[in-house]
Structures are given as structure tokens and as C-alpha cells.
Amino acid sequence: QVQLVESGGGLVQAGGSLRLSCAASGRAFSMLVMGWFRQTPGKEREFVAAINWSGSNTYYADSVKGRFTISRDNGKNTVYLQMSSLKAEDTAIYYCASDRLALRRVILTTTSGYNSWGQGTQVTVSS
């Protein structure tokens, strides 16, 4: 397991951009699929984006495709979520998570596939 700490959240106007970062501890980071999820009050945590361990493959929820970009720097043990053209409906607490299985060949989009989570960072988009 790795320890994860998110940063970069905040308040932004609709149409603006933010970049979230997730710093990981542990040497296993470079072997793990990393994901971003988000959650609003009263709703289940939903998948946003994920990236495989090498960075060669990414996957996005339809609601963010074309607006968000996930990337990683294995040398810095960090995964990023660049969010652009933000909408009010993007308002949520954003969590990064790491896969429970090293070197998995597929990207999972359900929370059950991830076993380490950060504390979350609030993103608020004003309309």
C-alpha cells in the first residue's frame, strides 16, 4: 500500500482550470494504476479518470472526457489531474486512489479495485 496526499483544490469560476496533484509514498507507486474519483454529499463516489502504471494508457468518465487530463510522473511519485472548462457540476471532493494489484493490465473504474485513498481535496466551481 501507498500513502496518498492530494493538493490543488480550490474555488474557480465556471470555464476555468485547476490542476490537482496526488503525492504518493512508497516504491510501489510506479507499478500501480492510479485513479481519480469524486464525491458530492449524498452521492456515491464516482470514477473520473485513471492511468496505467507506465502512463501509456488512460481512461476517462464520459462526463469529463475532453476536458480533464490525467498524467503521472513516476520519478516524483505523483499523479496529476488537469481540469479545464470546469462546470458547476464538477464541484465535488476529489480523491486519488491506487490500485490494489501491481502491474494490472486493465484499468478499473470501480472503487472496489482501489485500496489506498487520499484524504480528498475540495473543488468548487462557481457559475
FITOR-785959 format. One record per residue: x, y, z of N, C-alpha, C, O in turn; residue in three letters. Coordinates in Angstrom, 2 decimals. Example, Ala and Ser with C-alpha at 12.3 -4.5 7.8 and 13.67 -1.06 7.14 Angstrom:
<nodes>
- nc1, nc2, nc3, cac1, cac2, cac3, cc1, cc2, cc3, oc1, oc2, oc3, rest
- 13.19, -5.69, 7.80, 12.30, -4.50, 7.80, 13.20, -3.30, 7.80, 14.24, -3.32, 8.46, ALA
- 12.85, -2.25, 7.08, 13.67, -1.06, 7.14, 12.90, 0.03, 7.87, 13.41, 1.14, 8.04, SER
</nodes>
This chain:
<nodes>
- nc1, nc2, nc3, cac1, cac2, cac3, cc1, cc2, cc3, oc1, oc2, oc3, rest
- 0.82, -1.20, 0.00, 0.00, 0.00, 0.00, 0.86, 1.24, 0.00, 1.97, 1.26, 0.53, GLN
- 0.31, 2.29, -0.61, 0.99, 3.57, -0.61, 0.15, 4.57, 0.17, -1.06, 4.39, 0.34, VAL
- 0.79, 5.61, 0.64, 0.09, 6.71, 1.29, -0.08, 7.82, 0.26, 0.86, 8.13, -0.48, GLN
- -1.25, 8.42, 0.21, -1.57, 9.40, -0.83, -2.02, 10.71, -0.20, -2.78, 10.73, 0.77, LEU
- -1.54, 11.82, -0.77, -1.92, 13.14, -0.29, -2.25, 14.02, -1.50, -1.39, 14.28, -2.34, VAL
- -3.50, 14.47, -1.57, -3.93, 15.33, -2.67, -3.72, 16.80, -2.32, -3.69, 17.18, -1.15, GLU
- -3.58, 17.60, -3.36, -3.50, 19.05, -3.21, -3.97, 19.70, -4.49, -4.12, 19.04, -5.52, SER
- -4.20, 21.01, -4.42, -4.52, 21.76, -5.63, -5.98, 22.14, -5.79, -6.34, 22.85, -6.73, GLY
- -6.82, 21.68, -4.88, -8.23, 22.06, -4.98, -8.44, 23.53, -4.65, -7.52, 24.21, -4.20, GLY
- -9.66, 24.01, -4.88, -9.96, 25.39, -4.57, -11.24, 25.84, -5.23, -12.04, 25.03, -5.71, GLY
- -11.42, 27.15, -5.24, -12.60, 27.77, -5.83, -12.23, 28.37, -7.17, -11.24, 29.10, -7.28, LEU
- -13.01, 28.07, -8.19, -12.73, 28.57, -9.53, -14.05, 28.89, -10.21, -15.07, 28.28, -9.92, VAL
- -14.01, 29.84, -11.12, -15.22, 30.17, -11.87, -15.45, 29.16, -12.99, -14.51, 28.53, -13.47, GLN
- -16.68, 29.03, -13.37, -17.01, 28.15, -14.49, -16.21, 28.56, -15.72, -16.07, 29.74, -16.03, ALA
- -15.69, 27.56, -16.41, -14.84, 27.79, -17.57, -13.37, 27.86, -17.23, -12.52, 27.85, -18.13, GLY
- -13.05, 27.91, -15.95, -11.67, 28.00, -15.53, -10.99, 26.64, -15.44, -11.55, 25.62, -15.83, GLY
- -9.76, 26.66, -14.91, -8.95, 25.45, -14.83, -8.33, 25.30, -13.45, -8.11, 26.27, -12.73, SER
- -8.06, 24.05, -13.12, -7.33, 23.71, -11.91, -6.49, 22.48, -12.19, -6.85, 21.66, -13.04, LEU
- -5.38, 22.35, -11.48, -4.61, 21.12, -11.56, -4.48, 20.52, -10.17, -3.96, 21.15, -9.25, ARG
- -4.95, 19.31, -10.05, -4.82, 18.57, -8.80, -3.56, 17.71, -8.85, -3.18, 17.19, -9.90, LEU
- -2.94, 17.57, -7.70, -1.76, 16.71, -7.57, -2.02, 15.69, -6.48, -2.76, 15.94, -5.53, SER
- -1.41, 14.54, -6.65, -1.51, 13.49, -5.64, -0.11, 12.92, -5.44, 0.43, 12.26, -6.33, CYS
- 0.47, 13.19, -4.29, 1.81, 12.70, -3.98, 1.71, 11.38, -3.24, 0.93, 11.23, -2.29, ALA
- 2.51, 10.42, -3.68, 2.46, 9.08, -3.09, 3.77, 8.73, -2.43, 4.85, 9.11, -2.90, ALA
- 3.67, 8.00, -1.35, 4.87, 7.48, -0.71, 4.99, 6.00, -1.05, 3.98, 5.35, -1.33, SER
- 6.19, 5.47, -1.03, 6.36, 4.05, -1.28, 6.86, 3.76, -2.67, 6.52, 4.44, -3.64, GLY
- 7.70, 2.72, -2.76, 8.33, 2.37, -4.03, 7.37, 1.68, -4.99, 7.69, 1.51, -6.17, ARG
- 6.20, 1.27, -4.49, 5.26, 0.56, -5.35, 4.53, 1.46, -6.33, 3.88, 0.97, -7.25, ALA
- 4.63, 2.78, -6.15, 3.84, 3.71, -6.94, 3.96, 3.44, -8.43, 2.95, 3.40, -9.14, PHE
- 5.18, 3.25, -8.92, 5.41, 3.12, -10.36, 4.84, 1.82, -10.94, 4.85, 1.63, -12.15, SER
- 4.34, 0.93, -10.09, 3.76, -0.33, -10.56, 2.24, -0.35, -10.44, 1.61, -1.38, -10.69, MET
- 1.66, 0.77, -10.06, 0.23, 0.80, -9.75, -0.58, 1.68, -10.69, -0.16, 2.79, -11.02, LEU
- -1.73, 1.17, -11.12, -2.72, 2.04, -11.77, -3.18, 3.06, -10.72, -3.42, 2.72, -9.57, VAL
- -3.29, 4.31, -11.16, -3.75, 5.37, -10.27, -5.05, 5.96, -10.82, -5.21, 6.13, -12.03, MET
- -5.96, 6.26, -9.92, -7.24, 6.80, -10.35, -7.62, 8.05, -9.59, -7.14, 8.31, -8.48, GLY
- -8.50, 8.82, -10.20, -9.15, 9.96, -9.54, -10.65, 9.68, -9.49, -11.25, 9.26, -10.47, TRP
- -11.22, 9.92, -8.34, -12.65, 9.79, -8.14, -13.15, 11.09, -7.52, -12.36, 11.91, -7.05, PHE
- -14.46, 11.28, -7.52, -15.03, 12.45, -6.87, -16.35, 12.08, -6.20, -17.01, 11.11, -6.55, ARG
- -16.70, 12.89, -5.23, -17.90, 12.61, -4.45, -18.56, 13.90, -3.99, -17.89, 14.83, -3.54, GLN
- -19.88, 13.94, -4.11, -20.68, 15.04, -3.60, -21.60, 14.49, -2.50, -21.87, 13.29, -2.45, THR
- -22.08, 15.37, -1.63, -22.90, 14.91, -0.50, -24.11, 14.10, -0.95, -24.84, 14.51, -1.85, PRO
- -24.30, 12.97, -0.32, -25.45, 12.14, -0.61, -25.31, 11.24, -1.82, -26.21, 10.48, -2.14, GLY
- -24.16, 11.33, -2.48, -23.96, 10.50, -3.67, -22.77, 9.58, -3.47, -21.90, 9.82, -2.63, LYS
- -22.75, 8.52, -4.26, -21.63, 7.59, -4.19, -20.41, 8.21, -4.88, -20.52, 9.08, -5.74, GLU
- -19.26, 7.73, -4.45, -18.02, 8.17, -5.08, -18.00, 7.67, -6.53, -18.25, 6.50, -6.79, ARG
- -17.69, 8.58, -7.45, -17.73, 8.20, -8.86, -16.36, 8.32, -9.51, -15.53, 9.15, -9.14, GLU
- -16.17, 7.47, -10.48, -14.92, 7.44, -11.23, -14.78, 8.68, -12.10, -15.75, 9.13, -12.71, PHE
- -13.57, 9.23, -12.16, -13.28, 10.38, -13.01, -12.27, 10.01, -14.10, -12.53, 10.18, -15.29, VAL
- -11.12, 9.50, -13.69, -10.06, 9.19, -14.64, -9.07, 8.23, -14.00, -8.98, 8.14, -12.77, ALA
- -8.33, 7.52, -14.84, -7.30, 6.62, -14.34, -6.19, 6.50, -15.36, -6.38, 6.77, -16.55, ALA
- -5.03, 6.10, -14.88, -3.86, 5.97, -15.74, -3.11, 4.71, -15.34, -2.99, 4.39, -14.16, ILE
- -2.60, 4.00, -16.34, -1.90, 2.76, -16.01, -0.52, 3.06, -15.43, -0.10, 4.21, -15.37, ASN
- 0.17, 2.00, -15.02, 1.40, 2.20, -14.24, 2.50, 2.87, -15.05, 3.35, 3.57, -14.48, TRP
- 2.51, 2.68, -16.37, 3.57, 3.28, -17.19, 3.18, 4.65, -17.73, 4.03, 5.39, -18.23, SER
- 1.89, 4.99, -17.62, 1.42, 6.25, -18.19, 1.02, 6.15, -19.65, 0.66, 7.16, -20.25, GLY
- 1.08, 4.97, -20.22, 0.81, 4.81, -21.65, -0.68, 4.67, -21.97, -1.08, 4.75, -23.13, SER
- -1.48, 4.46, -20.95, -2.90, 4.24, -21.18, -3.72, 5.01, -20.15, -3.43, 4.96, -18.95, ASN
- -4.74, 5.72, -20.62, -5.61, 6.47, -19.74, -7.07, 6.17, -20.05, -7.40, 5.68, -21.13, THR
- -7.92, 6.45, -19.08, -9.35, 6.22, -19.27, -10.11, 7.29, -18.51, -9.73, 7.67, -17.40, TYR
- -11.20, 7.78, -19.12, -11.96, 8.88, -18.53, -13.45, 8.57, -18.48, -13.98, 7.83, -19.31, TYR
- -14.09, 9.15, -17.49, -15.55, 9.13, -17.48, -16.05, 10.00, -18.61, -15.41, 10.99, -18.97, ALA
- -17.18, 9.65, -19.18, -17.72, 10.42, -20.29, -17.95, 11.89, -19.90, -17.82, 12.78, -20.74, ASP
- -18.28, 12.11, -18.66, -18.61, 13.47, -18.23, -17.41, 14.41, -18.22, -17.59, 15.63, -18.19, SER
- -16.21, 13.87, -18.25, -15.01, 14.73, -18.20, -14.13, 14.57, -19.44, -13.15, 15.29, -19.59, VAL
- -14.47, 13.66, -20.30, -13.66, 13.39, -21.48, -13.53, 14.65, -22.32, -14.52, 15.32, -22.62, LYS
- -12.30, 14.96, -22.70, -12.04, 16.15, -23.50, -11.78, 17.40, -22.68, -11.33, 18.41, -23.21, GLY
- -12.07, 17.32, -21.37, -11.87, 18.48, -20.50, -10.80, 18.22, -19.44, -10.08, 19.14, -19.03, ARG
- -10.69, 16.98, -19.01, -9.72, 16.61, -17.97, -8.61, 15.76, -18.58, -8.83, 15.01, -19.53, PHE
- -7.41, 15.90, -18.01, -6.28, 15.09, -18.45, -5.55, 14.55, -17.23, -5.14, 15.30, -16.35, THR
- -5.39, 13.24, -17.19, -4.63, 12.61, -16.11, -3.23, 12.31, -16.62, -3.05, 11.92, -17.77, ILE
- -2.26, 12.48, -15.75, -0.87, 12.19, -16.10, -0.14, 11.78, -14.83, -0.65, 11.93, -13.72, SER
- 1.05, 11.26, -15.00, 1.84, 10.85, -13.84, 3.31, 11.08, -14.10, 3.77, 11.10, -15.24, ARG
- 4.05, 11.24, -13.02, 5.49, 11.36, -13.06, 6.02, 10.34, -12.06, 6.02, 10.60, -10.85, ASP
- 6.46, 9.20, -12.54, 6.90, 8.14, -11.63, 8.18, 8.51, -10.90, 8.46, 8.00, -9.81, ASN
- 8.97, 9.41, -11.49, 10.17, 9.87, -10.82, 9.86, 10.71, -9.60, 10.66, 10.79, -8.66, GLY
- 8.69, 11.35, -9.61, 8.27, 12.19, -8.49, 7.18, 11.54, -7.66, 6.66, 12.15, -6.72, LYS
- 6.82, 10.31, -8.00, 5.74, 9.62, -7.27, 4.48, 10.47, -7.20, 3.86, 10.57, -6.14, ASN
- 4.10, 11.07, -8.31, 2.97, 11.99, -8.31, 2.07, 11.74, -9.52, 2.55, 11.50, -10.63, THR
- 0.79, 11.82, -9.28, -0.19, 11.76, -10.36, -0.96, 13.09, -10.37, -1.20, 13.69, -9.32, VAL
- -1.32, 13.53, -11.56, -1.96, 14.83, -11.72, -3.32, 14.68, -12.40, -3.58, 13.72, -13.12, TYR
- -4.17, 15.65, -12.14, -5.42, 15.76, -12.88, -5.57, 17.21, -13.30, -5.87, 18.08, -12.48, LEU
- -5.35, 17.46, -14.58, -5.54, 18.80, -15.14, -7.00, 18.94, -15.55, -7.49, 18.17, -16.38, GLN
- -7.68, 19.91, -14.96, -9.11, 20.09, -15.22, -9.31, 21.43, -15.91, -8.89, 22.47, -15.40, MET
- -9.95, 21.40, -17.06, -10.21, 22.61, -17.83, -11.69, 22.70, -18.16, -12.43, 21.72, -18.02, SER
- -12.11, 23.88, -18.60, -13.52, 24.11, -18.94, -14.43, 23.60, -17.83, -15.41, 22.89, -18.08, SER
- -14.09, 23.97, -16.62, -14.83, 23.45, -15.47, -16.27, 23.93, -15.45, -16.58, 25.05, -15.86, LEU
- -17.14, 23.05, -14.97, -18.56, 23.33, -14.88, -19.00, 23.25, -13.41, -18.32, 22.64, -12.58, LYS
- -20.13, 23.85, -13.12, -20.64, 23.80, -11.75, -20.82, 22.35, -11.28, -20.62, 22.05, -10.10, ALA
- -21.18, 21.49, -12.20, -21.41, 20.08, -11.82, -20.11, 19.32, -11.54, -20.16, 18.16, -11.13, GLU
- -18.97, 19.95, -11.76, -17.70, 19.33, -11.38, -17.37, 19.55, -9.91, -16.41, 18.99, -9.39, ASP
- -18.17, 20.38, -9.25, -17.96, 20.63, -7.83, -18.07, 19.34, -7.03, -19.08, 18.63, -7.12, THR
- -17.04, 19.04, -6.26, -17.01, 17.79, -5.50, -15.72, 17.74, -4.69, -14.85, 18.59, -4.83, ALA
- -15.63, 16.75, -3.84, -14.35, 16.40, -3.22, -13.69, 15.39, -4.14, -14.30, 14.38, -4.51, ILE
- -12.46, 15.65, -4.50, -11.73, 14.78, -5.42, -10.72, 13.95, -4.62, -9.97, 14.47, -3.79, TYR
- -10.72, 12.66, -4.90, -9.84, 11.71, -4.23, -8.95, 11.02, -5.25, -9.41, 10.64, -6.33, TYR
- -7.69, 10.84, -4.91, -6.88, 9.94, -5.72, -6.80, 8.59, -5.01, -6.98, 8.49, -3.80, CYS
- -6.54, 7.57, -5.79, -6.54, 6.22, -5.26, -5.55, 5.37, -6.04, -5.26, 5.63, -7.20, ALA
- -5.04, 4.34, -5.37, -4.11, 3.42, -6.03, -4.71, 2.03, -6.08, -5.40, 1.58, -5.17, SER
- -4.42, 1.36, -7.19, -4.92, 0.00, -7.42, -4.39, -0.93, -6.33, -3.30, -0.74, -5.80, ASP
- -5.18, -1.93, -6.01, -4.75, -2.90, -5.01, -3.80, -3.94, -5.58, -3.19, -4.70, -4.82, ARG
- -3.66, -4.00, -6.91, -2.83, -5.02, -7.54, -1.77, -4.37, -8.41, -2.10, -3.54, -9.27, LEU
- -0.51, -4.73, -8.21, 0.58, -4.16, -9.00, 0.55, -4.68, -10.43, 0.21, -5.83, -10.68, ALA
- 0.92, -3.80, -11.36, 1.09, -4.15, -12.78, -0.17, -4.75, -13.40, -0.10, -5.58, -14.30, LEU
- -1.32, -4.32, -12.92, -2.57, -4.79, -13.53, -2.64, -4.30, -14.98, -2.24, -3.18, -15.28, ARG
- -3.13, -5.15, -15.85, -3.13, -4.81, -17.29, -4.38, -4.07, -17.72, -4.44, -3.56, -18.85, ARG
- -5.37, -4.00, -16.88, -6.57, -3.26, -17.23, -6.77, -2.14, -16.23, -6.25, -2.18, -15.12, VAL
- -7.53, -1.14, -16.64, -7.86, -0.02, -15.76, -9.25, -0.24, -15.21, -10.20, -0.41, -15.97, ILE
- -9.37, -0.23, -13.90, -10.66, -0.42, -13.26, -11.32, 0.92, -12.98, -10.64, 1.91, -12.72, LEU
- -12.63, 0.95, -13.03, -13.36, 2.20, -12.81, -14.26, 2.14, -11.58, -15.05, 3.05, -11.34, THR
- -14.15, 1.07, -10.81, -14.95, 0.96, -9.59, -14.07, 1.14, -8.36, -12.88, 0.81, -8.39, THR
- -14.65, 1.67, -7.31, -13.87, 1.93, -6.10, -13.31, 0.65, -5.49, -12.27, 0.69, -4.82, THR
- -13.96, -0.47, -5.71, -13.51, -1.72, -5.11, -12.15, -2.17, -5.64, -11.49, -3.00, -5.01, SER
- -11.73, -1.64, -6.78, -10.44, -2.03, -7.33, -9.25, -1.29, -6.73, -8.10, -1.59, -7.04, GLY
- -9.54, -0.33, -5.88, -8.51, 0.52, -5.31, -8.50, 0.36, -3.79, -9.56, 0.32, -3.16, TYR
- -7.31, 0.28, -3.22, -7.27, 0.02, -1.78, -6.55, 1.08, -0.97, -6.49, 0.98, 0.26, ASN
- -6.01, 2.09, -1.62, -5.42, 3.21, -0.89, -6.05, 4.50, -1.41, -6.19, 4.71, -2.61, SER
- -6.42, 5.38, -0.45, -7.11, 6.61, -0.81, -6.49, 7.78, -0.09, -6.03, 7.66, 1.05, TRP
- -6.48, 8.93, -0.76, -6.07, 10.14, -0.10, -7.21, 10.70, 0.73, -8.29, 10.12, 0.82, GLY
- -6.94, 11.85, 1.35, -7.94, 12.46, 2.23, -8.95, 13.30, 1.44, -9.98, 13.69, 1.98, GLN
- -8.65, 13.57, 0.20, -9.55, 14.34, -0.65, -9.21, 15.82, -0.67, -8.64, 16.36, 0.28, GLY
- -9.56, 16.47, -1.76, -9.37, 17.91, -1.90, -10.63, 18.50, -2.53, -11.15, 17.97, -3.52, THR
- -11.12, 19.58, -1.96, -12.38, 20.17, -2.41, -12.17, 21.02, -3.66, -11.26, 21.85, -3.72, GLN
- -13.01, 20.79, -4.64, -13.06, 21.62, -5.84, -14.46, 22.23, -5.91, -15.46, 21.52, -5.90, VAL
- -14.50, 23.55, -5.97, -15.79, 24.25, -6.06, -15.76, 25.14, -7.30, -14.88, 25.99, -7.45, THR
- -16.75, 24.93, -8.17, -16.84, 25.70, -9.40, -18.08, 26.59, -9.29, -19.20, 26.10, -9.16, VAL
- -17.86, 27.88, -9.35, -18.97, 28.81, -9.25, -19.49, 29.15, -10.63, -18.72, 29.35, -11.57, SER
- -20.80, 29.23, -10.74, -21.40, 29.51, -12.05, -21.75, 30.98, -12.19, -22.26, 31.40, -13.23, SER
</nodes>
